[in-house]
């Protein structure tokens, strides 16, 4: 069961990465080709720019939740990595249930 959950997480992370890459590369292409010399009707660069604009319009509304999910995942991963470092700081006599009888 744990292996299945791990595969789901990896698949979700890969899909999120693809969506972010699509948005970034589409934006970069539009910025780079914004001043191209148009050859007139049926210009392939204009057609590609329209396709990139459509990708940004369709996926742009999904970009915010995807970026928030990536941010939450990176925060969780950072917390898991540094957990052994901060665990000794959280140990107290009360949490260890040690009584000090004098």
C-alpha positions as CSV (number, residue, x, y, z in Angstrom):
1,X,0.0,0.0,0.0
2,X,2.8,2.4,0.8
3,X,4.4,1.8,-2.6
4,X,1.2,2.8,-4.3
5,X,1.0,6.0,-2.4
6,X,4.7,6.8,-3.2
7,X,3.9,6.2,-6.9
8,X,0.9,8.6,-6.7
9,X,3.1,11.3,-5.1
10,X,5.8,10.9,-7.8
11,X,3.2,11.0,-10.6
12,X,1.6,14.1,-9.1
13,X,5.0,15.8,-8.8
14,X,5.9,15.0,-12.4
15,X,2.5,16.3,-13.7
16,X,3.0,19.5,-11.7
17,X,6.5,19.9,-13.1
18,X,5.3,19.5,-16.6
19,X,2.5,22.1,-16.1
20,X,5.0,24.6,-14.7
21,X,7.5,23.9,-17.5
22,X,4.7,24.4,-20.1
23,X,3.8,27.8,-18.6
24,X,7.4,29.0,-18.3
25,X,8.5,27.9,-21.8
26,X,5.3,29.3,-23.4
27,X,5.9,32.6,-21.7
28,X,9.6,32.7,-22.7
29,X,8.7,31.9,-26.3
30,X,6.1,34.7,-26.4
31,X,8.5,37.2,-24.9
32,X,11.3,36.2,-27.4
33,X,9.1,36.2,-30.5
34,X,6.9,39.2,-29.7
35,X,8.7,41.5,-32.3
36,X,9.2,39.0,-35.1
37,X,8.9,39.9,-38.8
38,X,5.5,38.4,-39.8
39,X,5.4,36.9,-43.2
40,X,1.7,37.6,-43.6
41,X,-1.1,35.1,-43.8
42,X,-0.4,31.5,-42.4
43,X,2.7,32.7,-40.5
44,X,4.1,29.7,-38.5
45,X,5.5,31.9,-35.8
46,X,2.1,33.6,-35.3
47,X,0.4,30.2,-35.2
48,X,2.8,29.0,-32.5
49,X,2.4,32.2,-30.6
50,X,-1.4,31.7,-30.6
51,X,-0.9,28.1,-29.4
52,X,1.4,29.3,-26.5
53,X,-1.2,32.0,-25.6
54,X,-3.9,29.3,-25.5
55,X,-1.7,27.1,-23.2
56,X,-1.2,30.1,-20.8
57,X,-4.9,30.9,-20.8
58,X,-6.0,27.3,-20.1
59,X,-3.3,26.4,-17.6
60,X,-2.9,29.9,-16.1
61,X,-5.8,29.4,-13.8
62,X,-4.3,26.1,-12.6
63,X,-0.9,27.6,-12.1
64,X,-1.6,29.0,-8.6
65,X,-2.8,25.8,-7.0
66,X,0.1,23.9,-8.7
67,X,2.6,26.4,-7.4
68,X,1.1,26.2,-3.9
69,X,1.3,22.4,-4.0
70,X,5.0,22.6,-4.9
71,X,5.6,25.1,-2.1
72,X,3.8,22.9,0.4
73,X,5.7,19.8,-0.8
74,X,9.0,21.6,-0.5
75,X,8.1,22.8,3.0
76,X,7.2,19.3,4.0
77,X,10.4,17.9,2.6
78,X,12.5,20.5,4.3
79,X,10.7,19.8,7.6
80,X,11.4,16.0,7.2
81,X,15.1,16.6,6.4
82,X,15.6,18.9,9.5
83,X,13.5,16.9,11.9
84,X,16.4,15.0,13.4
85,X,18.2,18.3,14.0
86,X,15.4,20.0,15.9
87,X,14.0,16.9,17.8
88,X,16.5,17.1,20.7
89,X,15.5,20.8,21.2
90,X,11.9,19.7,21.7
91,X,12.6,17.2,24.4
92,X,11.8,18.3,27.9
93,X,11.6,16.5,31.2
94,X,7.8,16.7,31.1
95,X,7.6,15.3,27.6
96,X,10.0,12.5,28.7
97,X,7.8,12.0,31.8
98,X,10.7,12.3,34.2
99,X,9.9,13.3,37.8
100,X,12.4,15.2,39.8
101,X,11.9,14.2,43.4
102,X,14.1,15.8,45.9
